[in-house]
Amino acid sequence: MKEKEELYTYCITYVQERISRLKSEIKKTQSSANEETKSSAGDKYETGRTMAQLEIEKNTAQLAEAERLMNTLNAIVSGNISGLVIPGSLITTDNGMFYIAVSIGQVTIDHKNYFVISSDSPIGKMFMGMKLGDAIEWNKSKYIIKSIE
């Protein structure tokens, strides 16, 4: 259970840092755009403002996605243990360990490797609803579920 809590905390921290970084980037870009003065050569001013606006829009879209990830994490009941794979499950297979939360990829905690995946990812969708002893095949590899926490 400790591993599962550490993975959940890792995910929360990862997404919080991403949200914070994006908010900072948006604020910095907005501030920079506001400092552009009309006294700059006309077209140069407009080009600078347009580039800044595009950067703000890109970061705003990424921020919305990060906030969606945080909502997904907040919906996970961390102490919940089910006989079936659900969001928040830590799955041990004969071919690796998977934590169903948000798509982060491979992480190492206490010298152990985990794949932090979303239930909406292709492999996550395959795992969802599976139970102990079930198997999936993914990228020419077979994964037999040995435990679900």
N, CA, C and O atoms as a GROMACS GRO file, in nm:
protein
  596
    1MET      N    1   0.084  -0.121   0.000
    1MET     CA    2   0.000   0.000   0.000
    1MET      C    3   0.087   0.125   0.000
    1MET      O    4   0.050   0.227  -0.059
    2LYS      N    5   0.202   0.118   0.066
    2LYS     CA    6   0.291   0.233   0.072
    2LYS      C    7   0.333   0.277  -0.068
    2LYS      O    8   0.339   0.397  -0.097
    3GLU      N    9   0.362   0.180  -0.154
    3GLU     CA   10   0.403   0.212  -0.291
    3GLU      C   11   0.295   0.292  -0.363
    3GLU      O   12   0.322   0.390  -0.432
    4LYS      N   13   0.172   0.246  -0.345
    4LYS     CA   14   0.059   0.309  -0.412
    4LYS      C   15   0.043   0.454  -0.366
    4LYS      O   16   0.018   0.542  -0.448
    5GLU      N   17   0.058   0.479  -0.237
    5GLU     CA   18   0.049   0.615  -0.183
    5GLU      C   19   0.162   0.702  -0.236
    5GLU      O   20   0.141   0.819  -0.268
    6GLU      N   21   0.282   0.645  -0.245
    6GLU     CA   22   0.396   0.720  -0.298
    6GLU      C   23   0.375   0.754  -0.446
    6GLU      O   24   0.409   0.864  -0.490
    7LEU      N   25   0.320   0.661  -0.521
    7LEU     CA   26   0.292   0.687  -0.662
    7LEU      C   27   0.186   0.796  -0.677
    7LEU      O   28   0.197   0.883  -0.764
    8TYR      N   29   0.083   0.790  -0.594
    8TYR     CA   30  -0.023   0.891  -0.599
    8TYR      C   31   0.036   1.029  -0.567
    8TYR      O   32   0.008   1.126  -0.636
    9THR      N   33   0.117   1.036  -0.462
    9THR     CA   34   0.181   1.162  -0.423
    9THR      C   35   0.273   1.212  -0.534
    9THR      O   36   0.276   1.332  -0.563
   10TYR      N   37   0.346   1.122  -0.597
   10TYR     CA   38   0.433   1.159  -0.709
   10TYR      C   39   0.350   1.222  -0.821
   10TYR      O   40   0.389   1.326  -0.875
   11CYS      N   41   0.238   1.161  -0.854
   11CYS     CA   42   0.152   1.212  -0.962
   11CYS      C   43   0.098   1.351  -0.927
   11CYS      O   44   0.099   1.441  -1.010
   12ILE      N   45   0.050   1.367  -0.804
   12ILE     CA   46  -0.003   1.497  -0.760
   12ILE      C   47   0.105   1.604  -0.771
   12ILE      O   48   0.080   1.712  -0.826
   13THR      N   49   0.223   1.574  -0.720
   13THR     CA   50   0.334   1.670  -0.724
   13THR      C   51   0.372   1.703  -0.869
   13THR      O   52   0.393   1.820  -0.902
   14TYR      N   53   0.380   1.602  -0.953
   14TYR     CA   54   0.414   1.620  -1.094
   14TYR      C   55   0.316   1.716  -1.161
   14TYR      O   56   0.357   1.810  -1.230
   15VAL      N   57   0.187   1.693  -1.141
   15VAL     CA   58   0.085   1.776  -1.206
   15VAL      C   59   0.082   1.916  -1.144
   15VAL      O   60   0.066   2.014  -1.217
   16GLN      N   61   0.097   1.928  -1.012
   16GLN     CA   62   0.100   2.060  -0.947
   16GLN      C   63   0.216   2.144  -1.000
   16GLN      O   64   0.200   2.263  -1.026
   17GLU      N   65   0.333   2.082  -1.014
   17GLU     CA   66   0.449   2.154  -1.067
   17GLU      C   67   0.425   2.198  -1.210
   17GLU      O   68   0.464   2.308  -1.250
   18ARG      N   69   0.361   2.114  -1.287
   18ARG     CA   70   0.330   2.148  -1.427
   18ARG      C   71   0.233   2.266  -1.432
   18ARG      O   72   0.252   2.359  -1.511
   19ILE      N   73   0.130   2.264  -1.348
   19ILE     CA   74   0.034   2.373  -1.343
   19ILE      C   75   0.103   2.503  -1.302
   19ILE      O   76   0.082   2.608  -1.362
   20SER      N   77   0.186   2.495  -1.200
   20SER     CA   78   0.258   2.613  -1.150
   20SER      C   79   0.349   2.671  -1.259
   20SER      O   80   0.352   2.793  -1.280
   21ARG      N   81   0.422   2.583  -1.328
   21ARG     CA   82   0.514   2.629  -1.433
   21ARG      C   83   0.437   2.696  -1.547
   21ARG      O   84   0.479   2.800  -1.598
   22LEU      N   85   0.325   2.637  -1.586
   22LEU     CA   86   0.246   2.695  -1.695
   22LEU      C   87   0.185   2.828  -1.656
   22LEU      O   88   0.183   2.921  -1.738
   23LYS      N   89   0.136   2.840  -1.534
   23LYS     CA   90   0.080   2.969  -1.488
   23LYS      C   91   0.189   3.076  -1.489
   23LYS      O   92   0.164   3.190  -1.527
   24SER      N   93   0.309   3.038  -1.445
   24SER     CA   94   0.421   3.131  -1.444
   24SER      C   95   0.458   3.174  -1.586
   24SER      O   96   0.483   3.292  -1.611
   25GLU      N   97   0.461   3.080  -1.680
   25GLU     CA   98   0.493   3.110  -1.819
   25GLU      C   99   0.388   3.205  -1.879
   25GLU      O  100   0.423   3.300  -1.949
   26ILE      N  101   0.261   3.179  -1.850
   26ILE     CA  102   0.154   3.264  -1.903
   26ILE      C  103   0.169   3.406  -1.848
   26ILE      O  104   0.158   3.503  -1.922
   27LYS      N  105   0.195   3.416  -1.719
   27LYS     CA  106   0.209   3.547  -1.654
   27LYS      C  107   0.330   3.622  -1.712
   27LYS      O  108   0.322   3.741  -1.741
   28LYS      N  109   0.442   3.550  -1.728
   28LYS     CA  110   0.564   3.611  -1.782
   28LYS      C  111   0.542   3.658  -1.926
   28LYS      O  112   0.584   3.767  -1.963
   29THR      N  113   0.477   3.576  -2.007
   29THR     CA  114   0.452   3.612  -2.146
   29THR      C  115   0.355   3.729  -2.156
   29THR      O  116   0.374   3.819  -2.238
   30GLN      N  117   0.252   3.729  -2.071
   30GLN     CA  118   0.155   3.840  -2.070
   30GLN      C  119   0.225   3.970  -2.029
   30GLN      O  120   0.201   4.075  -2.087
   31SER      N  121   0.310   3.961  -1.928
   31SER     CA  122   0.383   4.078  -1.881
   31SER      C  123   0.475   4.132  -1.991
   31SER      O  124   0.484   4.253  -2.012
   32SER      N  125   0.543   4.042  -2.059
   32SER     CA  126   0.632   4.080  -2.167
   32SER      C  127   0.555   4.147  -2.280
   32SER      O  128   0.600   4.246  -2.338
   33ALA      N  129   0.438   4.092  -2.312
   33ALA     CA  130   0.356   4.150  -2.419
   33ALA      C  131   0.306   4.288  -2.379
   33ALA      O  132   0.299   4.378  -2.463
   34ASN      N  133   0.272   4.305  -2.252
   34ASN     CA  134   0.223   4.434  -2.205
   34ASN      C  135   0.332   4.541  -2.205
   34ASN      O  136   0.301   4.660  -2.214
   35GLU      N  137   0.458   4.499  -2.196
   35GLU     CA  138   0.569   4.594  -2.194
   35GLU      C  139   0.607   4.642  -2.333
   35GLU      O  140   0.677   4.743  -2.348
   36GLU      N  141   0.560   4.571  -2.436
   36GLU     CA  142   0.583   4.616  -2.572
   36GLU      C  143   0.520   4.755  -2.585
   36GLU      O  144   0.406   4.775  -2.542
   37THR      N  145   0.589   4.847  -2.642
   37THR     CA  146   0.532   4.982  -2.656
   37THR      C  147   0.497   5.011  -2.800
   37THR      O  148   0.558   4.958  -2.893
   38LYS      N  149   0.398   5.096  -2.817
   38LYS     CA  150   0.354   5.134  -2.951
   38LYS      C  151   0.464   5.210  -3.025
   38LYS      O  152   0.463   5.220  -3.148
   39SER      N  153   0.560   5.262  -2.949
   39SER     CA  154   0.665   5.338  -3.014
   39SER      C  155   0.759   5.249  -3.094
   39SER      O  156   0.837   5.297  -3.176
   40SER      N  157   0.752   5.118  -3.070
   40SER     CA  158   0.830   5.026  -3.152
   40SER      C  159   0.777   5.038  -3.295
   40SER      O  160   0.664   5.081  -3.316
   41ALA      N  161   0.858   5.002  -3.388
   41ALA     CA  162   0.813   5.007  -3.527
   41ALA      C  163   0.682   4.930  -3.539
   41ALA      O  164   0.675   4.815  -3.497
   42GLY      N  165   0.581   4.992  -3.594
   42GLY     CA  166   0.444   4.941  -3.599
   42GLY      C  167   0.428   4.792  -3.622
   42GLY      O  168   0.370   4.722  -3.539
   43ASP      N  169   0.479   4.741  -3.735
   43ASP     CA  170   0.462   4.600  -3.767
   43ASP      C  171   0.536   4.512  -3.667
   43ASP      O  172   0.489   4.403  -3.632
   44LYS      N  173   0.651   4.558  -3.621
   44LYS     CA  174   0.730   4.482  -3.524
   44LYS      C  175   0.650   4.467  -3.395
   44LYS      O  176   0.649   4.360  -3.334
   45TYR      N  177   0.583   4.572  -3.353
   45TYR     CA  178   0.502   4.570  -3.233
   45TYR      C  179   0.389   4.469  -3.247
   45TYR      O  180   0.366   4.387  -3.158
   46GLU      N  181   0.319   4.475  -3.359
   46GLU     CA  182   0.207   4.385  -3.382
   46GLU      C  183   0.254   4.240  -3.391
   46GLU      O  184   0.187   4.150  -3.339
   47THR      N  185   0.368   4.216  -3.456
   47THR     CA  186   0.422   4.081  -3.466
   47THR      C  187   0.457   4.028  -3.328
   47THR      O  188   0.427   3.914  -3.295
   48GLY      N  189   0.521   4.111  -3.247
   48GLY     CA  190   0.557   4.072  -3.110
   48GLY      C  191   0.435   4.038  -3.028
   48GLY      O  192   0.434   3.939  -2.955
   49ARG      N  193   0.331   4.121  -3.038
   49ARG     CA  194   0.206   4.097  -2.962
   49ARG      C  195   0.139   3.968  -3.010
   49ARG      O  196   0.088   3.890  -2.930
   50THR      N  197   0.139   3.947  -3.142
   50THR     CA  198   0.077   3.827  -3.198
   50THR      C  199   0.151   3.702  -3.151
   50THR      O  200   0.088   3.603  -3.113
   51MET      N  201   0.284   3.706  -3.154
   51MET     CA  202   0.364   3.592  -3.110
   51MET      C  203   0.337   3.564  -2.961
   51MET      O  204   0.323   3.448  -2.920
   52ALA      N  205   0.331   3.670  -2.882
   52ALA     CA  206   0.304   3.654  -2.739
   52ALA      C  207   0.165   3.593  -2.718
   52ALA      O  208   0.148   3.504  -2.634
   53GLN      N  209   0.068   3.640  -2.795
   53GLN     CA  210  -0.068   3.588  -2.782
   53GLN      C  211  -0.075   3.440  -2.818
   53GLN      O  212  -0.144   3.362  -2.752
   54LEU      N  213  -0.004   3.401  -2.923
   54LEU     CA  214   0.001   3.259  -2.962
   54LEU      C  215   0.064   3.174  -2.852
   54LEU      O  216   0.016   3.064  -2.824
   55GLU      N  217   0.170   3.225  -2.791
   55GLU     CA  218   0.237   3.154  -2.681
   55GLU      C  219   0.143   3.141  -2.561
   55GLU      O  220   0.138   3.036  -2.498
   56ILE      N  221   0.069   3.246  -2.531
   56ILE     CA  222  -0.027   3.243  -2.420
   56ILE      C  223  -0.135   3.140  -2.449
   56ILE      O  224  -0.173   3.064  -2.360
   57GLU      N  225  -0.186   3.138  -2.571
   57GLU     CA  226  -0.291   3.041  -2.608
   57GLU      C  227  -0.240   2.898  -2.596
   57GLU      O  228  -0.312   2.810  -2.547
   58LYS      N  229  -0.117   2.874  -2.641
   58LYS     CA  230  -0.058   2.740  -2.632
   58LYS      C  231  -0.046   2.697  -2.485
   58LYS      O  232  -0.085   2.586  -2.448
   59ASN      N  233   0.008   2.786  -2.402
   59ASN     CA  234   0.025   2.755  -2.260
   59ASN      C  235  -0.108   2.742  -2.188
   59ASN      O  236  -0.121   2.661  -2.096
   60THR      N  237  -0.208   2.819  -2.229
   60THR     CA  238  -0.341   2.810  -2.169
   60THR      C  239  -0.405   2.675  -2.200
   60THR      O  240  -0.470   2.616  -2.113
   61ALA      N  241  -0.386   2.626  -2.320
   61ALA     CA  242  -0.438   2.494  -2.357
   61ALA      C  243  -0.368   2.385  -2.276
   61ALA      O  244  -0.432   2.291  -2.230
   62GLN      N  245  -0.236   2.398  -2.259
   62GLN     CA  246  -0.161   2.301  -2.179
   62GLN      C  247  -0.202   2.309  -2.032
   62GLN      O  248  -0.208   2.207  -1.963
   63LEU      N  249  -0.231   2.430  -1.984
   63LEU     CA  250  -0.277   2.447  -1.846
   63LEU      C  251  -0.413   2.379  -1.827
   63LEU      O  252  -0.435   2.313  -1.726
   64ALA      N  253  -0.502   2.394  -1.922
   64ALA     CA  254  -0.635   2.330  -1.913
   64ALA      C  255  -0.618   2.178  -1.907
   64ALA      O  256  -0.689   2.110  -1.832
   65GLU      N  257  -0.526   2.124  -1.986
   65GLU     CA  258  -0.501   1.980  -1.984
   65GLU      C  259  -0.443   1.937  -1.850
   65GLU      O  260  -0.483   1.834  -1.796
   66ALA      N  261  -0.350   2.014  -1.795
   66ALA     CA  262  -0.291   1.982  -1.664
   66ALA      C  263  -0.397   1.988  -1.555
   66ALA      O  264  -0.397   1.905  -1.464
   67GLU      N  265  -0.487   2.083  -1.563
   67GLU     CA  266  -0.595   2.092  -1.464
   67GLU      C  267  -0.692   1.975  -1.478
   67GLU      O  268  -0.747   1.928  -1.379
   68ARG      N  269  -0.712   1.928  -1.600
   68ARG     CA  270  -0.795   1.810  -1.622
   68ARG      C  271  -0.728   1.687  -1.558
   68ARG      O  272  -0.795   1.603  -1.498
   69LEU      N  273  -0.595   1.678  -1.571
   69LEU     CA  274  -0.521   1.569  -1.509
   69LEU      C  275  -0.536   1.573  -1.356
   69LEU      O  276  -0.552   1.470  -1.292
   70MET      N  277  -0.531   1.695  -1.300
   70MET     CA  278  -0.547   1.709  -1.155
   70MET      C  279  -0.686   1.664  -1.113
   70MET      O  280  -0.701   1.599  -1.009
   71ASN      N  281  -0.787   1.698  -1.191
   71ASN     CA  282  -0.923   1.652  -1.161
   71ASN      C  283  -0.932   1.499  -1.165
   71ASN      O  284  -0.999   1.438  -1.082
   72THR      N  285  -0.864   1.439  -1.261
   72THR     CA  286  -0.860   1.292  -1.270
   72THR      C  287  -0.796   1.234  -1.145
   72THR      O  288  -0.847   1.137  -1.088
   73LEU      N  289  -0.685   1.293  -1.101
   73LEU     CA  290  -0.618   1.245  -0.980
   73LEU      C  291  -0.705   1.264  -0.857
   73LEU      O  292  -0.711   1.177  -0.770
   74ASN      N  293  -0.773   1.377  -0.849
   74ASN     CA  294  -0.858   1.404  -0.733
   74ASN      C  295  -0.976   1.307  -0.725
   74ASN      O  296  -1.031   1.286  -0.617
   75ALA      N  297  -1.014   1.248  -0.838
   75ALA     CA  298  -1.125   1.153  -0.839
   75ALA      C  299  -1.083   1.014  -0.793
   75ALA      O  300  -1.168   0.929  -0.766
   76ILE      N  301  -0.952   0.990  -0.785
   76ILE     CA  302  -0.903   0.860  -0.741
   76ILE      C  303  -0.917   0.849  -0.590
   76ILE      O  304  -0.874   0.937  -0.516
   77VAL      N  305  -0.977   0.740  -0.546
   77VAL     CA  306  -0.986   0.713  -0.403
   77VAL      C  307  -0.862   0.631  -0.370
   77VAL      O  308  -0.856   0.511  -0.399
   78SER      N  309  -0.761   0.696  -0.310
   78SER     CA  310  -0.629   0.634  -0.295
   78SER      C  311  -0.628   0.507  -0.212
   78SER      O  312  -0.547   0.418  -0.238
   79GLY      N  313  -0.715   0.495  -0.112
   79GLY     CA  314  -0.715   0.376  -0.028
   79GLY      C  315  -0.801   0.265  -0.082
   79GLY      O  316  -0.810   0.157  -0.023
   80ASN      N  317  -0.865   0.290  -0.196
   80ASN     CA  318  -0.960   0.194  -0.253
   80ASN      C  319  -0.887   0.072  -0.309
   80ASN      O  320  -0.795   0.086  -0.389
   81ILE      N  321  -0.930  -0.046  -0.266
   81ILE     CA  322  -0.876  -0.170  -0.322
   81ILE      C  323  -0.992  -0.247  -0.381
   81ILE      O  324  -1.095  -0.266  -0.315
   82SER      N  325  -0.976  -0.290  -0.502
   82SER     CA  326  -1.083  -0.361  -0.572
   82SER      C  327  -1.024  -0.488  -0.631
   82SER      O  328  -0.904  -0.495  -0.656
   83GLY      N  329  -1.106  -0.585  -0.653
   83GLY     CA  330  -1.061  -0.708  -0.720
   83GLY      C  331  -1.043  -0.687  -0.869
   83GLY      O  332  -0.988  -0.772  -0.939
   84LEU      N  333  -1.089  -0.572  -0.916
   84LEU     CA  334  -1.077  -0.538  -1.057
   84LEU      C  335  -0.985  -0.418  -1.074
   84LEU      O  336  -0.970  -0.337  -0.982
   85VAL      N  337  -0.925  -0.406  -1.190
   85VAL     CA  338  -0.842  -0.290  -1.220
   85VAL      C  339  -0.933  -0.170  -1.243
   85VAL      O  340  -1.022  -0.173  -1.328
   86ILE      N  341  -0.910  -0.065  -1.164
   86ILE     CA  342  -0.985   0.060  -1.173
   86ILE      C  343  -0.884   0.174  -1.164
   86ILE      O  344  -0.768   0.150  -1.130
   87PRO      N  345  -0.925   0.299  -1.193
   87PRO     CA  346  -0.831   0.410  -1.174
   87PRO      C  347  -0.781   0.410  -1.029
   87PRO      O  348  -0.859   0.399  -0.934
   88GLY      N  349  -0.650   0.423  -1.014
   88GLY     CA  350  -0.587   0.419  -0.883
   88GLY      C  351  -0.529   0.284  -0.849
   88GLY      O  352  -0.464   0.269  -0.745
   89SER      N  353  -0.551   0.183  -0.935
   89SER     CA  354  -0.498   0.049  -0.909
   89SER      C  355  -0.348   0.045  -0.936
   89SER      O  356  -0.298   0.106  -1.031
   90LEU      N  357  -0.278  -0.029  -0.852
   90LEU     CA  358  -0.138  -0.062  -0.875
   90LEU      C  359  -0.137  -0.209  -0.916
   90LEU      O  360  -0.174  -0.297  -0.838
   91ILE      N  361  -0.095  -0.234  -1.039
   91ILE     CA  362  -0.098  -0.368  -1.096
   91ILE      C  363   0.044  -0.422  -1.104
   91ILE      O  364   0.134  -0.356  -1.158
   92THR      N  365   0.064  -0.541  -1.050
   92THR     CA  366   0.191  -0.609  -1.066
   92THR      C  367   0.168  -0.721  -1.167
   92THR      O  368   0.080  -0.805  -1.149
   93THR      N  369   0.249  -0.720  -1.272
   93THR     CA  370   0.241  -0.825  -1.374
   93THR      C  371   0.375  -0.897  -1.378
   93THR      O  372   0.471  -0.855  -1.314
   94ASP      N  373   0.380  -1.003  -1.453
   94ASP     CA  374   0.505  -1.074  -1.472
   94ASP      C  375   0.602  -0.995  -1.560
   94ASP      O  376   0.716  -1.036  -1.582
   95ASN      N  377   0.554  -0.881  -1.612
   95ASN     CA  378   0.634  -0.803  -1.706
   95ASN      C  379   0.641  -0.655  -1.667
   95ASN      O  380   0.665  -0.570  -1.753
   96GLY      N  381   0.620  -0.623  -1.540
   96GLY     CA  382   0.630  -0.485  -1.495
   96GLY      C  383   0.515  -0.446  -1.404
   96GLY      O  384   0.418  -0.519  -1.388
   97MET      N  385   0.530  -0.328  -1.344
   97MET     CA  386   0.429  -0.274  -1.254
   97MET      C  387   0.367  -0.150  -1.315
   97MET      O  388   0.437  -0.065  -1.371
   98PHE      N  389   0.235  -0.140  -1.304
   98PHE     CA  390   0.161  -0.031  -1.365
   98PHE      C  391   0.072   0.036  -1.261
   98PHE      O  392   0.003  -0.031  -1.183
   99TYR      N  393   0.075   0.169  -1.260
   99TYR     CA  394  -0.014   0.246  -1.174
   99TYR      C  395  -0.111   0.319  -1.266
   99TYR      O  396  -0.070   0.397  -1.352
  100ILE      N  397  -0.241   0.293  -1.247
  100ILE     CA  398  -0.343   0.354  -1.334
  100ILE      C  399  -0.384   0.488  -1.274
  100ILE      O  400  -0.454   0.493  -1.173
  101ALA      N  401  -0.340   0.596  -1.337
  101ALA     CA  402  -0.372   0.731  -1.288
  101ALA      C  403  -0.376   0.828  -1.406
  101ALA      O  404  -0.480   0.847  -1.468
  102VAL      N  405  -0.262   0.889  -1.435
  102VAL     CA  406  -0.248   0.980  -1.549
  102VAL      C  407  -0.124   0.940  -1.627
  102VAL      O  408  -0.035   0.872  -1.574
  103SER      N  409  -0.118   0.980  -1.751
  103SER     CA  410  -0.004   0.942  -1.835
  103SER      C  411   0.120   1.023  -1.799
  103SER      O  412   0.132   1.140  -1.833
  104ILE      N  413   0.212   0.958  -1.732
  104ILE     CA  414   0.340   1.020  -1.698
  104ILE      C  415   0.453   0.940  -1.761
  104ILE      O  416   0.554   0.996  -1.803
  105GLY      N  417   0.436   0.811  -1.767
  105GLY     CA  418   0.540   0.725  -1.822
  105GLY      C  419   0.612   0.651  -1.711
  105GLY      O  420   0.557   0.631  -1.602
  106GLN      N  421   0.734   0.611  -1.738
  106GLN     CA  422   0.810   0.531  -1.641
  106GLN      C  423   0.866   0.622  -1.532
  106GLN      O  424   0.926   0.726  -1.560
  107VAL      N  425   0.847   0.580  -1.407
  107VAL     CA  426   0.905   0.651  -1.292
  107VAL      C  427   0.974   0.548  -1.204
  107VAL      O  428   0.939   0.431  -1.202
  108THR      N  429   1.073   0.595  -1.130
  108THR     CA  430   1.145   0.509  -1.037
  108THR      C  431   1.126   0.565  -0.897
  108THR      O  432   1.157   0.681  -0.871
  109ILE      N  433   1.076   0.480  -0.808
  109ILE     CA  434   1.057   0.517  -0.668
  109ILE      C  435   1.117   0.405  -0.585
  109ILE      O  436   1.085   0.288  -0.605
  110ASP      N  437   1.204   0.441  -0.493
  110ASP     CA  438   1.272   0.342  -0.408
  110ASP      C  439   1.336   0.230  -0.490
  110ASP      O  440   1.323   0.112  -0.457
  111HIS      N  441   1.402   0.268  -0.596
  111HIS     CA  442   1.476   0.177  -0.683
  111HIS      C  443   1.387   0.076  -0.756
  111HIS      O  444   1.436  -0.027  -0.804
  112LYS      N  445   1.256   0.104  -0.764
  112LYS     CA  446   1.165   0.020  -0.840
  112LYS      C  447   1.107   0.101  -0.955
  112LYS      O  448   1.077   0.220  -0.940
  113ASN      N  449   1.092   0.036  -1.069
  113ASN     CA  450   1.035   0.102  -1.186
  113ASN      C  451   0.885   0.074  -1.196
  113ASN      O  452   0.839  -0.038  -1.175
  114TYR      N  453   0.812   0.180  -1.227
  114TYR     CA  454   0.667   0.170  -1.245
  114TYR      C  455   0.632   0.242  -1.375
  114TYR      O  456   0.700   0.336  -1.415
  115PHE      N  457   0.526   0.197  -1.438
  115PHE     CA  458   0.471   0.268  -1.552
  115PHE      C  459   0.343   0.336  -1.504
  115PHE      O  460   0.246   0.269  -1.470
  116VAL      N  461   0.345   0.468  -1.503
  116VAL     CA  462   0.227   0.544  -1.461
  116VAL      C  463   0.151   0.577  -1.589
  116VAL      O  464   0.197   0.654  -1.673
  117ILE      N  465   0.033   0.516  -1.600
  117ILE     CA  466  -0.045   0.526  -1.723
  117ILE      C  467  -0.187   0.572  -1.694
  117ILE      O  468  -0.235   0.561  -1.582
  118SER      N  469  -0.250   0.623  -1.795
  118SER     CA  470  -0.390   0.667  -1.786
  118SER      C  471  -0.481   0.549  -1.820
  118SER      O  472  -0.445   0.460  -1.896
  119SER      N  473  -0.599   0.551  -1.760
  119SER     CA  474  -0.698   0.448  -1.795
  119SER      C  475  -0.747   0.467  -1.938
  119SER      O  476  -0.809   0.377  -1.995
  120ASP      N  477  -0.721   0.585  -1.996
  120ASP     CA  478  -0.761   0.613  -2.134
  120ASP      C  479  -0.653   0.577  -2.236
  120ASP      O  480  -0.678   0.581  -2.357
  121SER      N  481  -0.533   0.542  -2.189
  121SER     CA  482  -0.428   0.502  -2.282
  121SER      C  483  -0.463   0.365  -2.340
  121SER      O  484  -0.542   0.291  -2.280
  122PRO      N  485  -0.407   0.330  -2.454
  122PRO     CA  486  -0.440   0.199  -2.514
  122PRO      C  487  -0.417   0.081  -2.418
  122PRO      O  488  -0.503  -0.006  -2.405
  123ILE      N  489  -0.301   0.078  -2.350
  123ILE     CA  490  -0.275  -0.033  -2.259
  123ILE      C  491  -0.361  -0.020  -2.133
  123ILE      O  492  -0.403  -0.121  -2.075
  124GLY      N  493  -0.386   0.103  -2.090
  124GLY     CA  494  -0.472   0.126  -1.974
  124GLY      C  495  -0.613   0.075  -1.999
  124GLY      O  496  -0.674   0.014  -1.912
  125LYS      N  497  -0.664   0.100  -2.119
  125LYS     CA  498  -0.798   0.050  -2.156
  125LYS      C  499  -0.802  -0.103  -2.152
  125LYS      O  500  -0.903  -0.162  -2.113
  126MET      N  501  -0.692  -0.165  -2.192
  126MET     CA  502  -0.688  -0.312  -2.191
  126MET      C  503  -0.689  -0.365  -2.048
  126MET      O  504  -0.752  -0.468  -2.021
  127PHE      N  505  -0.621  -0.297  -1.957
  127PHE     CA  506  -0.616  -0.341  -1.818
  127PHE      C  507  -0.747  -0.317  -1.742
  127PHE      O  508  -0.783  -0.394  -1.653
  128MET      N  509  -0.819  -0.211  -1.778
  128MET     CA  510  -0.939  -0.174  -1.703
  128MET      C  511  -1.038  -0.291  -1.696
  128MET      O  512  -1.071  -0.353  -1.797
  129GLY      N  513  -1.085  -0.318  -1.573
  129GLY     CA  514  -1.182  -0.423  -1.551
  129GLY      C  515  -1.124  -0.563  -1.540
  129GLY      O  516  -1.196  -0.658  -1.511
  130MET      N  517  -0.994  -0.577  -1.562
  130MET     CA  518  -0.930  -0.709  -1.552
  130MET      C  519  -0.919  -0.749  -1.405
  130MET      O  520  -0.931  -0.664  -1.316
  131LYS      N  521  -0.897  -0.878  -1.381
  131LYS     CA  522  -0.883  -0.926  -1.244
  131LYS      C  523  -0.757  -1.011  -1.232
  131LYS      O  524  -0.690  -1.040  -1.331
  132LEU      N  525  -0.726  -1.050  -1.111
  132LEU     CA  526  -0.608  -1.131  -1.081
  132LEU      C  527  -0.605  -1.254  -1.172
  132LEU      O  528  -0.704  -1.325  -1.186
  133GLY      N  529  -0.489  -1.278  -1.232
  133GLY     CA  530  -0.472  -1.393  -1.320
  133GLY      C  531  -0.505  -1.365  -1.466
  133GLY      O  532  -0.464  -1.442  -1.554
  134ASP      N  533  -0.578  -1.256  -1.495
  134ASP     CA  534  -0.607  -1.221  -1.634
  134ASP      C  535  -0.479  -1.179  -1.705
  134ASP      O  536  -0.381  -1.140  -1.642
  135ALA      N  537  -0.482  -1.187  -1.836
  135ALA     CA  538  -0.365  -1.150  -1.915
  135ALA      C  539  -0.407  -1.064  -2.034
  135ALA      O  540  -0.517  -1.076  -2.086
  136ILE      N  541  -0.315  -0.977  -2.074
  136ILE     CA  542  -0.333  -0.898  -2.195
  136ILE      C  543  -0.208  -0.914  -2.280
  136ILE      O  544  -0.102  -0.953  -2.231
  137GLU      N  545  -0.223  -0.885  -2.408
  137GLU     CA  546  -0.108  -0.882  -2.496
  137GLU      C  547  -0.095  -0.742  -2.551
  137GLU      O  548  -0.190  -0.686  -2.605
  138TRP      N  549   0.025  -0.685  -2.537
  138TRP     CA  550   0.049  -0.548  -2.580
  138TRP      C  551   0.188  -0.540  -2.642
  138TRP      O  552   0.286  -0.580  -2.578
  139ASN      N  553   0.197  -0.490  -2.762
  139ASN     CA  554   0.325  -0.477  -2.833
  139ASN      C  555   0.406  -0.606  -2.830
  139ASN      O  556   0.525  -0.606  -2.799
  140LYS      N  557   0.340  -0.715  -2.862
  140LYS     CA  558   0.403  -0.847  -2.871
  140LYS      C  559   0.455  -0.899  -2.738
  140LYS      O  560   0.534  -0.993  -2.735
  141SER      N  561   0.410  -0.838  -2.626
  141SER     CA  562   0.445  -0.887  -2.494
  141SER      C  563   0.317  -0.924  -2.420
  141SER      O  564   0.212  -0.862  -2.438
  142LYS      N  565   0.327  -1.027  -2.339
  142LYS     CA  566   0.212  -1.073  -2.262
  142LYS      C  567   0.232  -1.026  -2.118
  142LYS      O  568   0.341  -1.033  -2.063
  143TYR      N  569   0.123  -0.978  -2.058
  143TYR     CA  570   0.124  -0.929  -1.921
  143TYR      C  571   0.018  -1.006  -1.841
  143TYR      O  572  -0.102  -0.992  -1.866
  144ILE      N  573   0.064  -1.086  -1.747
  144ILE     CA  574  -0.028  -1.162  -1.661
  144ILE      C  575  -0.036  -1.089  -1.528
  144ILE      O  576   0.067  -1.062  -1.465
  145ILE      N  577  -0.158  -1.058  -1.485
  145ILE     CA  578  -0.178  -0.982  -1.361
  145ILE      C  579  -0.154  -1.074  -1.242
  145ILE      O  580  -0.225  -1.172  -1.222
  146LYS      N  581  -0.052  -1.039  -1.161
  146LYS     CA  582  -0.017  -1.117  -1.043
  146LYS      C  583  -0.075  -1.059  -0.916
  146LYS      O  584  -0.100  -1.132  -0.820
  147SER      N  585  -0.096  -0.925  -0.913
  147SER     CA  586  -0.163  -0.863  -0.798
  147SER      C  587  -0.223  -0.730  -0.838
  147SER      O  588  -0.178  -0.664  -0.932
  148ILE      N  589  -0.326  -0.692  -0.765
  148ILE     CA  590  -0.393  -0.563  -0.785
  148ILE      C  591  -0.410  -0.501  -0.648
  148ILE      O  592  -0.473  -0.559  -0.559
  149GLU      N  593  -0.354  -0.383  -0.630
  149GLU     CA  594  -0.372  -0.311  -0.503
  149GLU      C  595  -0.457  -0.191  -0.526
  149GLU      O  596  -0.485  -0.116  -0.432
   0.00000   0.00000   0.00000
